[in-house]
């Protein structure tokens, strides 16, 4: 099992300057390799492979002092990043999807570089991180690093530097803890509703910060392109967005941790959030809730704790009665479920959470190890059980 541990780096002025130079050199390696591939295809109708570009970089180090200061393995990882981008591009082309040719990276679009082998150019010594050509950087170790460190990534975010350790930990097999099972339905009026009727409030961090974000955005638009004042305004705007993102991430972790500690089986919907974001009226509210990030966090915590996590087909969970199974059609404005067939009356989201839990129980008879991350499709309507008259 792979887990990531992210920590804040407390850099001084000299270390921040050196890290900025390394990041800019990696960006130029990426753009140079992209230009080579683009030129070779346009002029010679051939593709440039990663091995060719790795050999080019090795020769280029003898004449480019900035490339010479880069860790060679880290530079190779940057070239592999571009190679993966092209592989994904060709895969989308073959599948007939929207292709999206790899883009040249501007200064604001390249924010990290990776050391693929721990100990080669980077090493953690106590509460200090030794980085090649930078020195010892103080790390805010708010929790211990667990497992074997495989890769180390340094990332700049809103003017701050972070280190991310990707570690290998032993797998945790799901086990029966005797705790209750729960189904959760994520929403907008409440962040989530459980099958037991409990609700988690939706904090709406983006909505709260929207007035300040609008002021900062207008300040950026009034500044001259390429000017120093514009860069300052962009940094102020980025800090506001980073605060919203951090608050949202913290809320996701806290809500997921409470669920994992209380329940032995957690059932959720397998949502197509990208498709939901096409809704022009609700896209901002959906993005503010961050359902994809929350479900990913919940899955990760459940797997680490040995708790079963099941994703089910979301179709019809709000329209079906959790007691009799009949379909009760209602639009989004109707927040209460009243079944005319069996008389069940309860909150719409709780009814959906009960349906989600019922679908998840279909896989309880499978081996325990297969239940983590398992998706259950809804049975065809013709095969679903109907109550007798």
C-alpha positions in Angstrom: 0.0 0.0 0.0 1.3 3.4 -0.9 0.7 6.4 1.3 1.8 10.0 1.0 3.1 12.2 3.9 3.1 15.9 3.2 5.0 18.4 5.3 5.7 22.2 5.3 9.2 23.3 4.6 10.5 26.4 6.5 13.0 27.9 4.0 15.2 30.9 4.4 15.8 33.4 1.6 18.8 31.6 0.2 17.1 28.2 0.2 14.0 29.6 -1.4 16.1 31.2 -4.2 18.0 27.9 -4.8 14.7 25.9 -4.9 13.3 28.4 -7.4 16.3 28.0 -9.7 16.0 24.2 -9.6 12.2 24.4 -10.3 12.8 26.8 -13.2 15.5 24.5 -14.6 13.1 21.5 -14.5 10.5 23.6 -16.3 13.0 24.4 -19.1 14.0 20.7 -19.4 10.3 19.9 -19.8 9.7 22.6 -22.4 12.9 21.8 -24.3 12.0 18.1 -24.6 8.4 19.1 -25.7 9.9 21.3 -28.4 12.1 18.5 -29.6 9.2 16.2 -30.0 7.0 18.8 -31.7 9.8 19.8 -34.2 10.7 16.2 -35.0 7.1 15.3 -35.8 6.5 18.4 -37.9 9.7 18.2 -39.9 10.5 14.5 -40.0 7.2 12.8 -39.2 8.8 10.8 -36.4 8.4 10.5 -32.6 11.2 11.2 -30.2 11.6 8.6 -27.5 12.4 9.1 -23.8 15.8 7.3 -24.2 16.9 9.8 -27.0 16.0 12.8 -24.8 17.8 11.3 -21.8 20.9 11.0 -23.9 20.5 14.5 -25.1 20.2 15.8 -21.6 23.4 14.0 -20.5 25.3 15.7 -23.3 23.6 19.1 -22.6 24.8 19.1 -19.0 28.3 19.7 -20.2 27.4 23.1 -21.8 24.5 24.2 -19.7 25.5 25.1 -16.1 21.8 25.1 -14.8 21.2 21.6 -16.2 24.5 20.5 -14.7 23.3 21.4 -11.2 20.2 19.3 -11.5 20.1 15.8 -10.0 20.2 13.5 -13.0 17.6 11.1 -11.7 15.3 14.0 -10.9 15.7 15.4 -14.4 14.9 11.9 -15.8 11.7 11.9 -13.9 10.8 15.3 -15.5 11.4 13.7 -18.9 9.3 10.7 -18.0 6.5 13.1 -16.9 6.5 14.4 -20.5 6.6 10.9 -21.9 3.6 9.9 -19.8 1.7 13.0 -21.1 2.3 11.9 -24.7 1.3 8.4 -23.9 -2.0 9.7 -22.4 -2.4 11.9 -25.5 -2.1 9.1 -27.9 -4.4 6.9 -25.8 -7.1 9.6 -26.0 -6.6 10.0 -29.7 -7.1 6.2 -30.3 -10.2 6.2 -28.1 -11.7 9.1 -30.0 -11.8 11.3 -26.9 -10.9 15.0 -26.6 -7.1 14.8 -27.2 -5.5 17.7 -25.5 -1.9 17.9 -26.9 0.7 18.4 -24.2 1.2 22.1 -23.4 4.3 24.1 -22.8 4.5 25.0 -19.1 4.6 28.6 -18.1 6.1 29.7 -14.7 2.7 29.5 -13.1 1.9 26.0 -14.5 5.0 24.1 -13.3 5.2 23.8 -9.5 7.0 20.6 -8.5 9.9 18.3 -9.2 10.5 14.7 -8.0 13.4 12.7 -6.8 12.5 9.1 -7.9 15.0 7.4 -5.5 15.2 8.3 -1.8 18.8 9.0 -0.9 19.8 10.1 -4.4 19.8 13.9 -4.1 17.5 14.1 -1.1 17.4 12.6 2.4 15.6 13.3 5.7 17.9 13.8 8.6 16.0 14.2 11.8 13.7 17.3 11.3 15.9 18.5 8.4 15.7 17.7 4.7 19.0 17.7 2.9 18.5 18.6 -0.8 21.3 18.5 -3.3 22.8 22.0 -4.0 20.3 23.6 -1.5 21.4 22.3 2.0 19.5 21.4 5.1 15.9 22.7 5.1 13.8 22.7 8.3 10.7 20.4 8.1 7.5 20.8 10.1 7.2 17.1 11.1 3.7 17.2 12.5 3.5 13.4 12.4 6.1 10.7 11.9 6.9 9.3 8.5 5.7 5.7 8.3 6.9 2.9 6.0 9.7 2.9 3.4 10.2 6.1 1.5 10.3 5.5 -2.2 10.0 8.9 -3.9 10.3 12.5 -2.7 8.5 15.5 -4.3 9.1 19.1 -3.6 6.2 21.4 -4.4 5.7 25.2 -4.4 2.1 26.3 -3.5 1.1 29.9 -3.1 4.6 31.0 -2.2 5.2 28.1 0.2 7.3 25.0 -0.2 6.1 21.5 0.8 7.7 18.1 0.7 5.7 14.9 -0.1 7.1 11.5 0.8 5.6 8.5 -1.1 5.9 5.5 1.2 5.3 1.8 1.0 3.3 0.3 4.0 2.1 -3.2 4.5 -1.4 -3.9 3.3 -4.2 -4.0 5.8 -6.8 -6.6 5.2 -10.4 -5.6 5.8 -11.7 -7.3 9.0 -15.0 -7.7 10.8 -14.8 -5.3 13.8 -18.4 -5.8 15.0 -19.2 -2.2 14.2 -22.3 -1.1 12.4 -22.6 -0.5 8.7 -23.6 2.9 7.2 -24.6 4.3 3.9 -23.8 7.9 3.1 -25.3 10.3 0.6 -23.4 13.4 -0.2 -25.3 16.6 -1.0 -25.4 20.4 -1.0 -27.9 21.3 1.7 -25.9 18.9 4.0 -22.4 17.8 3.1 -23.5 14.2 3.9 -26.4 12.3 5.4 -26.0 8.9 6.9 -28.5 6.0 6.7 -29.2 6.7 10.4 -30.4 10.2 9.8 -27.3 12.0 11.0 -26.1 15.0 8.9 -22.7 16.7 8.4 -23.1 20.5 7.7 -21.8 21.8 4.5 -19.1 24.5 5.4 -19.1 26.2 1.9 -15.6 27.6 2.2 -15.6 29.0 -1.3 -18.9 30.8 -0.9 -17.5 32.5 2.3 -14.3 33.6 0.6 -16.0 34.7 -2.6 -16.2 38.4 -1.8 -12.4 38.5 -1.1 -11.7 36.4 -4.2 -13.6 38.8 -6.4 -11.8 41.8 -5.0 -8.4 40.0 -5.5 -9.4 38.9 -9.0 -10.4 42.4 -10.1 -7.0 43.7 -8.7 -5.2 41.2 -10.9 -7.2 42.2 -14.0 -6.3 45.9 -13.5 -2.5 45.3 -13.4 -0.3 45.4 -16.5 0.6 42.0 -18.0 4.2 41.1 -17.1 4.5 43.7 -14.4 5.8 43.3 -10.9 2.6 44.5 -9.4 0.6 41.9 -11.3 2.8 39.2 -10.0 2.2 40.4 -6.5 -1.6 40.5 -7.1 -1.5 37.0 -8.5 0.3 35.8 -5.4 -2.4 37.4 -3.1 -5.1 35.7 -5.1 -3.3 32.3 -5.0 -3.0 32.6 -1.2 -6.7 33.0 -0.9 -7.4 30.0 -3.1 -4.8 28.0 -1.2 -6.6 28.8 2.1 -9.9 27.7 0.8 -8.4 24.5 -0.6 -6.6 23.7 2.7 -9.8 24.3 4.8 -11.8 22.0 2.5 -9.1 19.3 2.7 -9.0 19.5 6.5 -12.8 19.2 6.6 -12.7 16.1 4.3 -10.1 14.4 6.5 -12.0 15.1 9.7 -15.4 13.9 8.4 -13.8 10.8 6.9 -11.9 10.0 10.1 -15.1 10.2 12.1 -16.8 7.7 9.8 -13.9 5.3 9.8 -13.7 5.2 13.6 -17.4 4.5 14.1 -18.4 2.0 11.3 -17.1 -1.3 10.0 -18.7 -1.0 6.5 -19.1 2.3 4.7 -21.2 2.5 1.5 -21.1 5.5 -0.9 -22.1 6.4 -4.4 -19.8 6.1 -7.3 -20.4 9.6 -8.6 -19.5 11.1 -12.0 -18.6 14.5 -10.5 -17.1 15.7 -13.8 -20.5 15.3 -15.5 -22.3 17.0 -12.6 -20.0 20.0 -13.0 -21.6 20.7 -16.4 -24.7 21.9 -14.6 -24.4 25.7 -14.9 -26.5 26.5 -11.9 -24.9 24.1 -9.4 -21.3 23.7 -10.7 -19.9 26.2 -8.2 -21.7 24.6 -5.2 -20.6 21.1 -6.3 -17.0 22.2 -6.7 -17.1 23.9 -3.3 -18.2 20.7 -1.7 -15.4 18.7 -3.3 -17.1 15.3 -3.3 -14.4 13.6 -5.4 -11.7 14.6 -2.9 -13.8 13.5 0.0 -14.6 10.1 -1.4 -10.9 9.5 -2.3 -9.9 10.5 1.3 -12.6 8.3 2.8 -11.5 5.3 0.6 -7.8 5.8 1.6 -8.6 6.0 5.4 -10.9 3.0 5.2 -8.3 0.9 3.5 -5.6 2.0 6.0 -7.9 1.1 8.9 -9.1 -2.2 7.5 -12.7 -0.9 7.1 -14.7 -2.2 4.2 -15.6 0.6 1.7 -18.1 -0.1 -1.1 -19.1 2.1 -4.0 -22.5 1.5 -5.6 -24.3 2.7 -8.7 -26.0 6.0 -7.9 -28.8 5.8 -10.4 -32.2 5.9 -8.7 -31.1 6.1 -5.1 -33.1 9.2 -4.5 -36.1 8.1 -6.5 -36.7 4.7 -5.0 -38.4 4.1 -1.7 -36.0 2.4 0.8 -38.9 0.5 2.4 -41.0 -0.9 -0.5 -38.6 -0.4 -3.5 -41.2 1.5 -5.5 -40.2 4.4 -7.7 -41.3 7.8 -6.3 -40.3 10.5 -8.8 -39.3 13.9 -7.4 -37.1 16.8 -8.6 -34.3 18.4 -6.7 -36.6 21.0 -5.1 -38.4 18.3 -3.2 -36.4 17.6 -0.1 -38.7 15.1 1.6 -39.6 11.6 0.6 -43.3 10.7 1.0 -44.1 7.2 -0.5 -47.7 6.9 -1.6 -47.4 3.1 -1.7 -46.2 2.2 1.8 -46.5 5.5 3.6 -42.8 6.0 4.4 -41.9 9.6 5.2 -38.4 10.8 5.8 -35.7 13.1 4.5 -34.8 12.6 0.9 -31.1 12.2 1.5 -31.6 9.7 4.3 -33.8 7.6 2.0 -31.0 7.7 -0.6 -28.5 6.7 2.1 -30.6 3.7 3.1 -30.8 2.6 -0.6 -27.0 2.9 -0.9 -26.5 0.7 2.1 -29.0 -1.9 0.8 -27.1 -2.1 -2.5 -23.8 -2.4 -0.7 -25.0 -5.3 1.4 -25.3 -7.3 -1.9 -21.5 -7.9 -1.8 -21.3 -8.8 1.9 -21.3 -12.5 0.9 -18.1 -12.1 -1.2 -14.7 -12.6 0.2 -13.7 -9.8 2.6 -10.6 -8.8 0.5 -12.8 -8.1 -2.5 -15.1 -5.7 -0.8 -12.7 -2.8 -0.5 -13.5 -0.4 -3.4 -16.0 -2.8 -4.9 -18.6 -1.2 -7.2 -22.1 -2.8 -7.3 -24.3 -2.1 -10.3 -28.0 -1.8 -9.9 -29.9 -4.8 -11.1 -32.1 -4.4 -14.2 -35.6 -3.1 -13.5 -37.1 -6.3 -14.9 -35.3 -8.4 -12.4 -35.9 -6.3 -9.3 -38.2 -7.6 -6.7 -41.6 -5.9 -6.5 -43.8 -6.0 -3.5 -46.9 -8.1 -3.7 -50.2 -6.4 -3.8 
